[in-house]
Amino acid sequence: MVPQFPRDMVPLLRCNNDAGELAIAKELRGDDHGVLDAVLRCKGCGAEFRHRGWNRAPVAGISLVRKTNRR
């Protein structure tokens, strides 16, 4: 089984720019229970973050790479 980030915990992730809630903008891999590969978008500023593969690190240790900034 590939470790996935629980879908219901995605809203707990925050944007690096304004601490806004992140939401799944485009899911590339995952299932009903979790997300493996996705583009996340900040509901506040619109910045997008791409994450490829989740590990078992605590949420605070997950690193997201900024894809774009839609200000």
mmCIF file of the N, C-alpha and C atoms, coordinates in Angstrom:
data_MODEL
# 
_entry.id   MODEL 
# 
loop_
_atom_site.group_PDB 
_atom_site.id 
_atom_site.type_symbol 
_atom_site.label_atom_id 
_atom_site.label_alt_id 
_atom_site.label_comp_id 
_atom_site.label_asym_id 
_atom_site.label_entity_id 
_atom_site.label_seq_id 
_atom_site.pdbx_PDB_ins_code 
_atom_site.Cartn_x 
_atom_site.Cartn_y 
_atom_site.Cartn_z 
_atom_site.occupancy 
_atom_site.B_iso_or_equiv 
_atom_site.pdbx_formal_charge 
_atom_site.auth_seq_id 
_atom_site.auth_comp_id 
_atom_site.auth_asym_id 
_atom_site.auth_atom_id 
_atom_site.pdbx_PDB_model_num 
ATOM 1   N N  . MET A 1 1  ? 0.826   -1.176 0.000   1.00 0.00 ? 1  MET A N  1 
ATOM 2   C CA . MET A 1 1  ? 0.000   0.000  0.000   1.00 0.00 ? 1  MET A CA 1 
ATOM 3   C C  . MET A 1 1  ? 0.881   1.255  0.000   1.00 0.00 ? 1  MET A C  1 
ATOM 4   N N  . VAL A 1 2  ? 0.573   2.186  -0.857  1.00 0.00 ? 2  VAL A N  1 
ATOM 5   C CA . VAL A 1 2  ? 1.311   3.439  -0.946  1.00 0.00 ? 2  VAL A CA 1 
ATOM 6   C C  . VAL A 1 2  ? 0.734   4.415  0.081   1.00 0.00 ? 2  VAL A C  1 
ATOM 7   N N  . PRO A 1 3  ? 1.591   5.041  0.905   1.00 0.00 ? 3  PRO A N  1 
ATOM 8   C CA . PRO A 1 3  ? 1.054   5.983  1.891   1.00 0.00 ? 3  PRO A CA 1 
ATOM 9   C C  . PRO A 1 3  ? 0.432   7.199  1.208   1.00 0.00 ? 3  PRO A C  1 
ATOM 10  N N  . GLN A 1 4  ? -0.774  7.504  1.596   1.00 0.00 ? 4  GLN A N  1 
ATOM 11  C CA . GLN A 1 4  ? -1.501  8.636  1.034   1.00 0.00 ? 4  GLN A CA 1 
ATOM 12  C C  . GLN A 1 4  ? -1.814  9.621  2.146   1.00 0.00 ? 4  GLN A C  1 
ATOM 13  N N  . PHE A 1 5  ? -1.986  10.875 1.760   1.00 0.00 ? 5  PHE A N  1 
ATOM 14  C CA . PHE A 1 5  ? -2.392  11.876 2.732   1.00 0.00 ? 5  PHE A CA 1 
ATOM 15  C C  . PHE A 1 5  ? -3.905  11.807 2.853   1.00 0.00 ? 5  PHE A C  1 
ATOM 16  N N  . PRO A 1 6  ? -4.451  11.693 4.055   1.00 0.00 ? 6  PRO A N  1 
ATOM 17  C CA . PRO A 1 6  ? -5.901  11.573 4.217   1.00 0.00 ? 6  PRO A CA 1 
ATOM 18  C C  . PRO A 1 6  ? -6.639  12.778 3.622   1.00 0.00 ? 6  PRO A C  1 
ATOM 19  N N  . ARG A 1 7  ? -7.588  12.491 2.770   1.00 0.00 ? 7  ARG A N  1 
ATOM 20  C CA . ARG A 1 7  ? -8.361  13.521 2.067   1.00 0.00 ? 7  ARG A CA 1 
ATOM 21  C C  . ARG A 1 7  ? -9.032  14.504 3.038   1.00 0.00 ? 7  ARG A C  1 
ATOM 22  N N  . ASP A 1 8  ? -9.539  13.989 4.148   1.00 0.00 ? 8  ASP A N  1 
ATOM 23  C CA . ASP A 1 8  ? -10.244 14.855 5.090   1.00 0.00 ? 8  ASP A CA 1 
ATOM 24  C C  . ASP A 1 8  ? -9.308  15.764 5.886   1.00 0.00 ? 8  ASP A C  1 
ATOM 25  N N  . MET A 1 9  ? -8.007  15.570 5.768   1.00 0.00 ? 9  MET A N  1 
ATOM 26  C CA . MET A 1 9  ? -7.045  16.420 6.469   1.00 0.00 ? 9  MET A CA 1 
ATOM 27  C C  . MET A 1 9  ? -6.445  17.508 5.575   1.00 0.00 ? 9  MET A C  1 
ATOM 28  N N  . VAL A 1 10 ? -6.729  17.498 4.292   1.00 0.00 ? 10 VAL A N  1 
ATOM 29  C CA . VAL A 1 10 ? -6.183  18.514 3.384   1.00 0.00 ? 10 VAL A CA 1 
ATOM 30  C C  . VAL A 1 10 ? -6.536  19.936 3.838   1.00 0.00 ? 10 VAL A C  1 
ATOM 31  N N  . PRO A 1 11 ? -7.771  20.209 4.302   1.00 0.00 ? 11 PRO A N  1 
ATOM 32  C CA . PRO A 1 11 ? -8.090  21.578 4.744   1.00 0.00 ? 11 PRO A CA 1 
ATOM 33  C C  . PRO A 1 11 ? -7.269  22.051 5.942   1.00 0.00 ? 11 PRO A C  1 
ATOM 34  N N  . LEU A 1 12 ? -6.564  21.152 6.613   1.00 0.00 ? 12 LEU A N  1 
ATOM 35  C CA . LEU A 1 12 ? -5.711  21.557 7.731   1.00 0.00 ? 12 LEU A CA 1 
ATOM 36  C C  . LEU A 1 12 ? -4.383  22.139 7.259   1.00 0.00 ? 12 LEU A C  1 
ATOM 37  N N  . LEU A 1 13 ? -4.017  21.889 5.996   1.00 0.00 ? 13 LEU A N  1 
ATOM 38  C CA . LEU A 1 13 ? -2.782  22.442 5.443   1.00 0.00 ? 13 LEU A CA 1 
ATOM 39  C C  . LEU A 1 13 ? -2.977  23.927 5.168   1.00 0.00 ? 13 LEU A C  1 
ATOM 40  N N  . ARG A 1 14 ? -1.921  24.711 5.320   1.00 0.00 ? 14 ARG A N  1 
ATOM 41  C CA . ARG A 1 14 ? -2.006  26.159 5.164   1.00 0.00 ? 14 ARG A CA 1 
ATOM 42  C C  . ARG A 1 14 ? -1.000  26.677 4.141   1.00 0.00 ? 14 ARG A C  1 
ATOM 43  N N  . CYS A 1 15 ? -1.378  27.777 3.511   1.00 0.00 ? 15 CYS A N  1 
ATOM 44  C CA . CYS A 1 15 ? -0.566  28.459 2.508   1.00 0.00 ? 15 CYS A CA 1 
ATOM 45  C C  . CYS A 1 15 ? 0.643   29.123 3.164   1.00 0.00 ? 15 CYS A C  1 
ATOM 46  N N  . ASN A 1 16 ? 1.775   29.101 2.469   1.00 0.00 ? 16 ASN A N  1 
ATOM 47  C CA . ASN A 1 16 ? 2.979   29.769 2.972   1.00 0.00 ? 16 ASN A CA 1 
ATOM 48  C C  . ASN A 1 16 ? 2.861   31.288 2.887   1.00 0.00 ? 16 ASN A C  1 
ATOM 49  N N  . ASN A 1 17 ? 2.010   31.796 2.009   1.00 0.00 ? 17 ASN A N  1 
ATOM 50  C CA . ASN A 1 17 ? 1.891   33.243 1.809   1.00 0.00 ? 17 ASN A CA 1 
ATOM 51  C C  . ASN A 1 17 ? 0.999   33.913 2.847   1.00 0.00 ? 17 ASN A C  1 
ATOM 52  N N  . ASP A 1 18 ? -0.216  33.393 3.020   1.00 0.00 ? 18 ASP A N  1 
ATOM 53  C CA . ASP A 1 18 ? -1.187  34.076 3.874   1.00 0.00 ? 18 ASP A CA 1 
ATOM 54  C C  . ASP A 1 18 ? -1.854  33.173 4.910   1.00 0.00 ? 18 ASP A C  1 
ATOM 55  N N  . ALA A 1 19 ? -1.356  31.965 5.061   1.00 0.00 ? 19 ALA A N  1 
ATOM 56  C CA . ALA A 1 19 ? -1.899  30.989 6.011   1.00 0.00 ? 19 ALA A CA 1 
ATOM 57  C C  . ALA A 1 19 ? -3.341  30.610 5.685   1.00 0.00 ? 19 ALA A C  1 
ATOM 58  N N  . GLY A 1 20 ? -3.754  30.834 4.430   1.00 0.00 ? 20 GLY A N  1 
ATOM 59  C CA . GLY A 1 20 ? -5.096  30.450 4.006   1.00 0.00 ? 20 GLY A CA 1 
ATOM 60  C C  . GLY A 1 20 ? -5.228  28.941 3.871   1.00 0.00 ? 20 GLY A C  1 
ATOM 61  N N  . GLU A 1 21 ? -6.449  28.473 3.909   1.00 0.00 ? 21 GLU A N  1 
ATOM 62  C CA . GLU A 1 21 ? -6.753  27.045 3.775   1.00 0.00 ? 21 GLU A CA 1 
ATOM 63  C C  . GLU A 1 21 ? -6.431  26.574 2.359   1.00 0.00 ? 21 GLU A C  1 
ATOM 64  N N  . LEU A 1 22 ? -5.813  25.396 2.253   1.00 0.00 ? 22 LEU A N  1 
ATOM 65  C CA . LEU A 1 22 ? -5.533  24.806 0.953   1.00 0.00 ? 22 LEU A CA 1 
ATOM 66  C C  . LEU A 1 22 ? -6.635  23.815 0.591   1.00 0.00 ? 22 LEU A C  1 
ATOM 67  N N  . ALA A 1 23 ? -6.933  23.746 -0.691  1.00 0.00 ? 23 ALA A N  1 
ATOM 68  C CA . ALA A 1 23 ? -7.931  22.811 -1.217  1.00 0.00 ? 23 ALA A CA 1 
ATOM 69  C C  . ALA A 1 23 ? -7.348  22.130 -2.444  1.00 0.00 ? 23 ALA A C  1 
ATOM 70  N N  . ILE A 1 24 ? -7.845  20.954 -2.743  1.00 0.00 ? 24 ILE A N  1 
ATOM 71  C CA . ILE A 1 24 ? -7.377  20.223 -3.922  1.00 0.00 ? 24 ILE A CA 1 
ATOM 72  C C  . ILE A 1 24 ? -7.912  20.916 -5.168  1.00 0.00 ? 24 ILE A C  1 
ATOM 73  N N  . ALA A 1 25 ? -6.998  21.402 -6.019  1.00 0.00 ? 25 ALA A N  1 
ATOM 74  C CA . ALA A 1 25 ? -7.384  22.045 -7.273  1.00 0.00 ? 25 ALA A CA 1 
ATOM 75  C C  . ALA A 1 25 ? -7.407  21.022 -8.403  1.00 0.00 ? 25 ALA A C  1 
ATOM 76  N N  . LYS A 1 26 ? -6.438  20.106 -8.367  1.00 0.00 ? 26 LYS A N  1 
ATOM 77  C CA . LYS A 1 26 ? -6.365  19.060 -9.393  1.00 0.00 ? 26 LYS A CA 1 
ATOM 78  C C  . LYS A 1 26 ? -5.717  17.833 -8.772  1.00 0.00 ? 26 LYS A C  1 
ATOM 79  N N  . GLU A 1 27 ? -6.446  16.741 -8.786  1.00 0.00 ? 27 GLU A N  1 
ATOM 80  C CA . GLU A 1 27 ? -5.920  15.494 -8.232  1.00 0.00 ? 27 GLU A CA 1 
ATOM 81  C C  . GLU A 1 27 ? -5.392  14.633 -9.367  1.00 0.00 ? 27 GLU A C  1 
ATOM 82  N N  . LEU A 1 28 ? -4.126  14.244 -9.246  1.00 0.00 ? 28 LEU A N  1 
ATOM 83  C CA . LEU A 1 28 ? -3.492  13.434 -10.277 1.00 0.00 ? 28 LEU A CA 1 
ATOM 84  C C  . LEU A 1 28 ? -3.478  11.954 -9.913  1.00 0.00 ? 28 LEU A C  1 
ATOM 85  N N  . ARG A 1 29 ? -3.316  11.668 -8.626  1.00 0.00 ? 29 ARG A N  1 
ATOM 86  C CA . ARG A 1 29 ? -3.379  10.284 -8.150  1.00 0.00 ? 29 ARG A CA 1 
ATOM 87  C C  . ARG A 1 29 ? -3.963  10.247 -6.756  1.00 0.00 ? 29 ARG A C  1 
ATOM 88  N N  . GLY A 1 30 ? -4.778  9.258  -6.502  1.00 0.00 ? 30 GLY A N  1 
ATOM 89  C CA . GLY A 1 30 ? -5.388  9.080  -5.194  1.00 0.00 ? 30 GLY A CA 1 
ATOM 90  C C  . GLY A 1 30 ? -6.626  8.210  -5.307  1.00 0.00 ? 30 GLY A C  1 
ATOM 91  N N  . ASP A 1 31 ? -7.314  8.055  -4.199  1.00 0.00 ? 31 ASP A N  1 
ATOM 92  C CA . ASP A 1 31 ? -8.562  7.292  -4.193  1.00 0.00 ? 31 ASP A CA 1 
ATOM 93  C C  . ASP A 1 31 ? -9.549  7.961  -3.244  1.00 0.00 ? 31 ASP A C  1 
ATOM 94  N N  . ASP A 1 32 ? -10.605 7.262  -2.866  1.00 0.00 ? 32 ASP A N  1 
ATOM 95  C CA . ASP A 1 32 ? -11.635 7.852  -2.008  1.00 0.00 ? 32 ASP A CA 1 
ATOM 96  C C  . ASP A 1 32 ? -11.129 8.262  -0.631  1.00 0.00 ? 32 ASP A C  1 
ATOM 97  N N  . HIS A 1 33 ? -10.048 7.632  -0.186  1.00 0.00 ? 33 HIS A N  1 
ATOM 98  C CA . HIS A 1 33 ? -9.563  7.856  1.170   1.00 0.00 ? 33 HIS A CA 1 
ATOM 99  C C  . HIS A 1 33 ? -8.391  8.815  1.253   1.00 0.00 ? 33 HIS A C  1 
ATOM 100 N N  . GLY A 1 34 ? -7.574  8.889  0.198   1.00 0.00 ? 34 GLY A N  1 
ATOM 101 C CA . GLY A 1 34 ? -6.380  9.708  0.297   1.00 0.00 ? 34 GLY A CA 1 
ATOM 102 C C  . GLY A 1 34 ? -5.887  10.242 -1.027  1.00 0.00 ? 34 GLY A C  1 
ATOM 103 N N  . VAL A 1 35 ? -4.958  11.182 -0.914  1.00 0.00 ? 35 VAL A N  1 
ATOM 104 C CA . VAL A 1 35 ? -4.374  11.856 -2.063  1.00 0.00 ? 35 VAL A CA 1 
ATOM 105 C C  . VAL A 1 35 ? -2.891  11.506 -2.121  1.00 0.00 ? 35 VAL A C  1 
ATOM 106 N N  . LEU A 1 36 ? -2.412  11.154 -3.292  1.00 0.00 ? 36 LEU A N  1 
ATOM 107 C CA . LEU A 1 36 ? -1.003  10.823 -3.460  1.00 0.00 ? 36 LEU A CA 1 
ATOM 108 C C  . LEU A 1 36 ? -0.272  11.897 -4.255  1.00 0.00 ? 36 LEU A C  1 
ATOM 109 N N  . ASP A 1 37 ? -0.893  12.435 -5.261  1.00 0.00 ? 37 ASP A N  1 
ATOM 110 C CA . ASP A 1 37 ? -0.263  13.417 -6.143  1.00 0.00 ? 37 ASP A CA 1 
ATOM 111 C C  . ASP A 1 37 ? -1.328  14.448 -6.521  1.00 0.00 ? 37 ASP A C  1 
ATOM 112 N N  . ALA A 1 38 ? -1.080  15.728 -6.201  1.00 0.00 ? 38 ALA A N  1 
ATOM 113 C CA . ALA A 1 38 ? -2.120  16.732 -6.424  1.00 0.00 ? 38 ALA A CA 1 
ATOM 114 C C  . ALA A 1 38 ? -1.543  18.137 -6.534  1.00 0.00 ? 38 ALA A C  1 
ATOM 115 N N  . VAL A 1 39 ? -2.355  19.024 -7.081  1.00 0.00 ? 39 VAL A N  1 
ATOM 116 C CA . VAL A 1 39 ? -2.097  20.463 -7.041  1.00 0.00 ? 39 VAL A CA 1 
ATOM 117 C C  . VAL A 1 39 ? -3.084  21.027 -6.030  1.00 0.00 ? 39 VAL A C  1 
ATOM 118 N N  . LEU A 1 40 ? -2.554  21.757 -5.049  1.00 0.00 ? 40 LEU A N  1 
ATOM 119 C CA . LEU A 1 40 ? -3.383  22.370 -4.016  1.00 0.00 ? 40 LEU A CA 1 
ATOM 120 C C  . LEU A 1 40 ? -3.417  23.871 -4.259  1.00 0.00 ? 40 LEU A C  1 
ATOM 121 N N  . ARG A 1 41 ? -4.573  24.494 -4.018  1.00 0.00 ? 41 ARG A N  1 
ATOM 122 C CA . ARG A 1 41 ? -4.725  25.932 -4.226  1.00 0.00 ? 41 ARG A CA 1 
ATOM 123 C C  . ARG A 1 41 ? -5.203  26.592 -2.937  1.00 0.00 ? 41 ARG A C  1 
ATOM 124 N N  . CYS A 1 42 ? -4.577  27.739 -2.634  1.00 0.00 ? 42 CYS A N  1 
ATOM 125 C CA . CYS A 1 42 ? -4.977  28.518 -1.471  1.00 0.00 ? 42 CYS A CA 1 
ATOM 126 C C  . CYS A 1 42 ? -6.311  29.188 -1.754  1.00 0.00 ? 42 CYS A C  1 
ATOM 127 N N  . LYS A 1 43 ? -7.252  29.041 -0.827  1.00 0.00 ? 43 LYS A N  1 
ATOM 128 C CA . LYS A 1 43 ? -8.567  29.658 -0.981  1.00 0.00 ? 43 LYS A CA 1 
ATOM 129 C C  . LYS A 1 43 ? -8.507  31.171 -0.805  1.00 0.00 ? 43 LYS A C  1 
ATOM 130 N N  . GLY A 1 44 ? -7.448  31.687 -0.175  1.00 0.00 ? 44 GLY A N  1 
ATOM 131 C CA . GLY A 1 44 ? -7.316  33.115 0.053   1.00 0.00 ? 44 GLY A CA 1 
ATOM 132 C C  . GLY A 1 44 ? -6.639  33.840 -1.103  1.00 0.00 ? 44 GLY A C  1 
ATOM 133 N N  . CYS A 1 45 ? -5.386  33.491 -1.374  1.00 0.00 ? 45 CYS A N  1 
ATOM 134 C CA . CYS A 1 45 ? -4.603  34.239 -2.361  1.00 0.00 ? 45 CYS A CA 1 
ATOM 135 C C  . CYS A 1 45 ? -4.505  33.558 -3.717  1.00 0.00 ? 45 CYS A C  1 
ATOM 136 N N  . GLY A 1 46 ? -4.922  32.289 -3.813  1.00 0.00 ? 46 GLY A N  1 
ATOM 137 C CA . GLY A 1 46 ? -4.896  31.587 -5.091  1.00 0.00 ? 46 GLY A CA 1 
ATOM 138 C C  . GLY A 1 46 ? -3.565  30.949 -5.452  1.00 0.00 ? 46 GLY A C  1 
ATOM 139 N N  . ALA A 1 47 ? -2.559  31.043 -4.584  1.00 0.00 ? 47 ALA A N  1 
ATOM 140 C CA . ALA A 1 47 ? -1.275  30.399 -4.858  1.00 0.00 ? 47 ALA A CA 1 
ATOM 141 C C  . ALA A 1 47 ? -1.494  28.894 -5.000  1.00 0.00 ? 47 ALA A C  1 
ATOM 142 N N  . GLU A 1 48 ? -0.758  28.280 -5.918  1.00 0.00 ? 48 GLU A N  1 
ATOM 143 C CA . GLU A 1 48 ? -0.873  26.837 -6.125  1.00 0.00 ? 48 GLU A CA 1 
ATOM 144 C C  . GLU A 1 48 ? 0.407   26.141 -5.692  1.00 0.00 ? 48 GLU A C  1 
ATOM 145 N N  . PHE A 1 49 ? 0.224   24.951 -5.135  1.00 0.00 ? 49 PHE A N  1 
ATOM 146 C CA . PHE A 1 49 ? 1.332   24.148 -4.658  1.00 0.00 ? 49 PHE A CA 1 
ATOM 147 C C  . PHE A 1 49 ? 1.184   22.744 -5.224  1.00 0.00 ? 49 PHE A C  1 
ATOM 148 N N  . ARG A 1 50 ? 2.282   22.169 -5.676  1.00 0.00 ? 50 ARG A N  1 
ATOM 149 C CA . ARG A 1 50 ? 2.257   20.813 -6.223  1.00 0.00 ? 50 ARG A CA 1 
ATOM 150 C C  . ARG A 1 50 ? 2.940   19.891 -5.243  1.00 0.00 ? 50 ARG A C  1 
ATOM 151 N N  . HIS A 1 51 ? 2.319   18.771 -4.979  1.00 0.00 ? 51 HIS A N  1 
ATOM 152 C CA . HIS A 1 51 ? 2.973   17.770 -4.142  1.00 0.00 ? 51 HIS A CA 1 
ATOM 153 C C  . HIS A 1 51 ? 2.945   16.435 -4.847  1.00 0.00 ? 51 HIS A C  1 
ATOM 154 N N  . ARG A 1 52 ? 4.098   15.817 -4.915  1.00 0.00 ? 52 ARG A N  1 
ATOM 155 C CA . ARG A 1 52 ? 4.233   14.502 -5.549  1.00 0.00 ? 52 ARG A CA 1 
ATOM 156 C C  . ARG A 1 52 ? 4.630   13.491 -4.488  1.00 0.00 ? 52 ARG A C  1 
ATOM 157 N N  . GLY A 1 53 ? 3.696   12.638 -4.150  1.00 0.00 ? 53 GLY A N  1 
ATOM 158 C CA . GLY A 1 53 ? 3.967   11.565 -3.199  1.00 0.00 ? 53 GLY A CA 1 
ATOM 159 C C  . GLY A 1 53 ? 3.997   12.053 -1.763  1.00 0.00 ? 53 GLY A C  1 
ATOM 160 N N  . TRP A 1 54 ? 3.173   11.484 -0.934  1.00 0.00 ? 54 TRP A N  1 
ATOM 161 C CA . TRP A 1 54 ? 3.132   11.824 0.483   1.00 0.00 ? 54 TRP A CA 1 
ATOM 162 C C  . TRP A 1 54 ? 3.969   10.811 1.221   1.00 0.00 ? 54 TRP A C  1 
ATOM 163 N N  . ASN A 1 55 ? 4.636   11.246 2.259   1.00 0.00 ? 55 ASN A N  1 
ATOM 164 C CA . ASN A 1 55 ? 5.362   10.307 3.102   1.00 0.00 ? 55 ASN A CA 1 
ATOM 165 C C  . ASN A 1 55 ? 4.672   10.233 4.455   1.00 0.00 ? 55 ASN A C  1 
ATOM 166 N N  . ARG A 1 56 ? 5.242   9.515  5.362   1.00 0.00 ? 56 ARG A N  1 
ATOM 167 C CA . ARG A 1 56 ? 4.615   9.347  6.663   1.00 0.00 ? 56 ARG A CA 1 
ATOM 168 C C  . ARG A 1 56 ? 5.057   10.426 7.659   1.00 0.00 ? 56 ARG A C  1 
ATOM 169 N N  . ALA A 1 57 ? 5.681   11.489 7.174   1.00 0.00 ? 57 ALA A N  1 
ATOM 170 C CA . ALA A 1 57 ? 6.109   12.576 8.062   1.00 0.00 ? 57 ALA A CA 1 
ATOM 171 C C  . ALA A 1 57 ? 4.894   13.270 8.655   1.00 0.00 ? 57 ALA A C  1 
ATOM 172 N N  . PRO A 1 58 ? 5.042   13.877 9.810   1.00 0.00 ? 58 PRO A N  1 
ATOM 173 C CA . PRO A 1 58 ? 3.925   14.636 10.367  1.00 0.00 ? 58 PRO A CA 1 
ATOM 174 C C  . PRO A 1 58 ? 3.551   15.781 9.430   1.00 0.00 ? 58 PRO A C  1 
ATOM 175 N N  . VAL A 1 59 ? 2.326   16.251 9.538   1.00 0.00 ? 59 VAL A N  1 
ATOM 176 C CA . VAL A 1 59 ? 1.842   17.312 8.658   1.00 0.00 ? 59 VAL A CA 1 
ATOM 177 C C  . VAL A 1 59 ? 2.795   18.496 8.664   1.00 0.00 ? 59 VAL A C  1 
ATOM 178 N N  . ALA A 1 60 ? 3.330   18.863 9.821   1.00 0.00 ? 60 ALA A N  1 
ATOM 179 C CA . ALA A 1 60 ? 4.228   20.009 9.901   1.00 0.00 ? 60 ALA A CA 1 
ATOM 180 C C  . ALA A 1 60 ? 5.494   19.789 9.079   1.00 0.00 ? 60 ALA A C  1 
ATOM 181 N N  . GLY A 1 61 ? 5.853   18.525 8.822   1.00 0.00 ? 61 GLY A N  1 
ATOM 182 C CA . GLY A 1 61 ? 7.066   18.221 8.073   1.00 0.00 ? 61 GLY A CA 1 
ATOM 183 C C  . GLY A 1 61 ? 6.845   18.070 6.572   1.00 0.00 ? 61 GLY A C  1 
ATOM 184 N N  . ILE A 1 62 ? 5.604   18.133 6.119   1.00 0.00 ? 62 ILE A N  1 
ATOM 185 C CA . ILE A 1 62 ? 5.325   17.978 4.693   1.00 0.00 ? 62 ILE A CA 1 
ATOM 186 C C  . ILE A 1 62 ? 5.721   19.254 3.984   1.00 0.00 ? 62 ILE A C  1 
ATOM 187 N N  . SER A 1 63 ? 6.464   19.095 2.902   1.00 0.00 ? 63 SER A N  1 
ATOM 188 C CA . SER A 1 63 ? 6.885   20.282 2.184   1.00 0.00 ? 63 SER A CA 1 
ATOM 189 C C  . SER A 1 63 ? 6.176   20.347 0.847   1.00 0.00 ? 63 SER A C  1 
ATOM 190 N N  . LEU A 1 64 ? 5.604   21.492 0.557   1.00 0.00 ? 64 LEU A N  1 
ATOM 191 C CA . LEU A 1 64 ? 4.901   21.734 -0.690  1.00 0.00 ? 64 LEU A CA 1 
ATOM 192 C C  . LEU A 1 64 ? 5.707   22.726 -1.502  1.00 0.00 ? 64 LEU A C  1 
ATOM 193 N N  . VAL A 1 65 ? 5.747   22.531 -2.801  1.00 0.00 ? 65 VAL A N  1 
ATOM 194 C CA . VAL A 1 65 ? 6.489   23.414 -3.683  1.00 0.00 ? 65 VAL A CA 1 
ATOM 195 C C  . VAL A 1 65 ? 5.511   24.357 -4.359  1.00 0.00 ? 65 VAL A C  1 
ATOM 196 N N  . ARG A 1 66 ? 5.789   25.667 -4.270  1.00 0.00 ? 66 ARG A N  1 
ATOM 197 C CA . ARG A 1 66 ? 4.889   26.632 -4.890  1.00 0.00 ? 66 ARG A CA 1 
ATOM 198 C C  . ARG A 1 66 ? 4.948   26.472 -6.397  1.00 0.00 ? 66 ARG A C  1 
ATOM 199 N N  . LYS A 1 67 ? 3.788   26.369 -7.000  1.00 0.00 ? 67 LYS A N  1 
ATOM 200 C CA . LYS A 1 67 ? 3.683   26.213 -8.449  1.00 0.00 ? 67 LYS A CA 1 
ATOM 201 C C  . LYS A 1 67 ? 3.473   27.573 -9.096  1.00 0.00 ? 67 LYS A C  1 
ATOM 202 N N  . THR A 1 68 ? 2.502   28.324 -8.624  1.00 0.00 ? 68 THR A N  1 
ATOM 203 C CA . THR A 1 68 ? 2.228   29.669 -9.159  1.00 0.00 ? 68 THR A CA 1 
ATOM 204 C C  . THR A 1 68 ? 1.703   30.550 -8.039  1.00 0.00 ? 68 THR A C  1 
ATOM 205 N N  . ASN A 1 69 ? 1.661   31.830 -8.319  1.00 0.00 ? 69 ASN A N  1 
ATOM 206 C CA . ASN A 1 69 ? 1.067   32.776 -7.390  1.00 0.00 ? 69 ASN A CA 1 
ATOM 207 C C  . ASN A 1 69 ? 0.090   33.616 -8.204  1.00 0.00 ? 69 ASN A C  1 
ATOM 208 N N  . ARG A 1 70 ? -1.185  33.542 -7.905  1.00 0.00 ? 70 ARG A N  1 
ATOM 209 C CA . ARG A 1 70 ? -2.218  34.168 -8.719  1.00 0.00 ? 70 ARG A CA 1 
ATOM 210 C C  . ARG A 1 70 ? -2.686  35.506 -8.168  1.00 0.00 ? 70 ARG A C  1 
ATOM 211 N N  . ARG A 1 71 ? -1.852  36.269 -7.561  1.00 0.00 ? 71 ARG A N  1 
ATOM 212 C CA . ARG A 1 71 ? -2.260  37.568 -7.024  1.00 0.00 ? 71 ARG A CA 1 
ATOM 213 C C  . ARG A 1 71 ? -2.568  38.533 -8.106  1.00 0.00 ? 71 ARG A C  1 
# 
